[in-house]
Amino acid sequence: MPARVAGICGLLAFVTLNVGWIAGDLAQPAAFSPANDDISDLGAATASSAWLYNQIGANLTGLLVVVLALGLWRALSPDLLGRLGSLALLVAGAGSFLDGLFRLDCRGIDAACTNDSWHSHAHKIESGVTAAAILLAALLLALAFRRIPAWRDSWLPTLATIPAVLVANIVFSAIGDGAATRAGTVVLFVWIAFLGFRLLQKDRETTIGER
């Protein structure tokens, strides 16, 4: 996977994620509250214009993160931690893609909402795995960057992503659970965009060095 392509995908993932959930929020009825209702509700079977979240915010974003992860694998090889961190990021990207397939049955604002179907249960499991994978990716990649001279200036910003997510969740939880989830997700995808930017920088440095 060329570094340039992977880097662009990392930057685009930040855009598609935010377009997906912001447009999805706007498409819901007045009773829906982005501050209190979960992002996953945007892709539920009963959601208005669920494709905005499922196909743009989840499927497309997940594929872009997978491409970014493949680019990082190539750029960081043969470093073991770099490969493990890239693999964890790939799992997170695949989980994001599946998030748009394993849909909830209904939104929290829907009457008698239970979400007891197999795909609702799969969605809940996938969400937990995806969250764990992306946080693990941040930790592993930070450790990998620390010991690779060309990437050492990226290790502290990457490590800082983990407490930044926690702080964002805590601060925005004062507004509501939905706001906290959205804030933490945005922080993670700022980091995804940062990785994409760094890959583009490395590709440019390599190109200049070959001239």
N, C-alpha and C positions, 0 to 999 in steps of 0.2 A: 504494500500500500504506500504510494508516494506520500512524502511528508506534506507536500503542498495541498494535496487533495484532502488528507486527513485533517490538516489544520483548518482549512475552509469549512469542513464539516463540523468541527468543534465550535466555530463561531456561529454557524447557521443553527446549530442545536439550541443555542440560547434564544435565538429569534423565534424558531418554530415552537418551542415550549411556551414562550410568553404569548405568542399570537394565539396558540391553541386554547390556553386557559382564560386569557382575557376576553377573546371573542366568545368563548363558551359561556363565561359568566354573563356577558351582555345579552346572550341569546335566551337566558332563563327568565322565567316570569318574576314579577316583583316580589313574590314571597321568598324567592331564593336569595340568600345572603352570602356573598363571598367571604364576609368576616366570620361567619359561623358554620357554613356548610362546606363539606370536604370537596377537594378538587375531583376526586373519583366520581362524585355525583354528576359531574358534567358529561361523563360518558355512559351513564346508566341507560338502561333500555327505555326508561320513561323521560329522559332528558330531552330538552328542545335542541335541535341541531347538534346531536351528540357527535356527529362526524368531525366537528371542529376540534373537539378534544381528542377523540379516538384516533382519527387519521392524521391530524397535524401535530397535536400536542403529545401524542403517545407513539403511534406507529412511525411516523417520519422522524420524530426526534430520536427515538430508539435506534433506528437505522443509522442516523448521523453519528450517534455516540459509539456505535459498534465500529464504524469506519475510523473514527478518531482513535479508538482503542487499538485497532490493527496498526495504525500509523505509529502509535507510541510503542507497540511491541517491536516493530522494526527498528525504530529509532533508538530504543534502549537496550536491545539485545547486544551481547549475550548476558547482560546483568540479570541475575535470578530475581531479585526484588522488583526490578523494572518489568520483567515478564509477568510476575505474579500480580503486580499492580495493574498492568494492562489487561490481564485476564479478568480481574475483578471488575474493572471498568466495562469490559465487554459483557460480562454477566449483567451488570446494571443496565446497559443499553438494551440487551435482549429482554430484560424484565420490563423496561419501559415500552418496548414494542408490544409485548404480550398484554400490557396494561390496557391497550386499546382493543384487545380481542376478548379478554376475560372481563366482561362487563358486569356491573352491579344490576340487580333487577329493578331497583328504584332509587329515587333520591330521598334524602332525609325529610324533605318537605312533603313527600307523597303520603297520603293516608294509608295506615296499616302497612307500612314499609317493613319488610322482614329480611330481604336479601338472603334467602336460604337455598338458592339453586347451586348446582355444582360449579357454575362459572363464577358466581359470587364468592364462593369459598376459595376457588382458585385465585381470584383477584386479591383476596386478603392475604393469602400465602405469598403470592408473587410480590405484593407491595412490601411485605416484610423482608423478603429476600433481596429485593432491589435496593431498599434503603440500607441494609447491612452491607451489601456489595459495594455501593458507591462510597460509603464511609471507610470501608476497608481499603478500597482503591486509593483514597486520599492518603491514608496512613502509609501504605506500602510504597506508593509513588514518592511521597515525601522522603522516606528513608532511602529510596533508590537515588533520588536527585541529590541527596546529601553526599553520596559517595561517588557520583559521576561528575568530574570537573566541569564539563560543558553545561551541565544542568544544575550546578550547585546553587545558583542564584534563584532557583525555583522552589527549593525545598521548604523554606520558611513560609512563603505564601500558600503553598499546598498544605503544610501542616496546620496553618492558621485557619484553614477552611473548616476543620472539625469544630473547634470552639466557636467559630463565627456562626455556624449553623445552630448550635445550641443557644447562643445569645439571641439570635434572630427569633428562634422559636419562643424563648422565654419572654422577650420584649413584646412581640406581637400577640402572644397569648392573652395579653390584657385586653386586646380588641376582640379576640375570639379564636376558636380552634382552627377555623378555616384560614384566617389571616396568618396564624402561626405556621401552618403547613405551607402556605404559599411563600412566606418570607424565607423559610428554610430551604425550600426548593429553588428559589431564585438565587440564593447564596451559592448553592451547589452548582448551578449552571453558570454563574459568573466564573467559578473555578474551571468548569468545562471550557468556557470561552477562553480563559487564560491559557489552558493547555493547548488549545488550537492556535492561539497567537504565538506561543512559544515554538510550536512546531513550524509555523511559517517563518519565524525568525531563524530557526536552525536551517531550514531549507535555503533561505536567502544567503546565510553565511557559507553554506556548503557550495552554493552556486558561485559566489564571489571567489571562494578559495580555489575553485577549479579553473578559473579564468587565467 
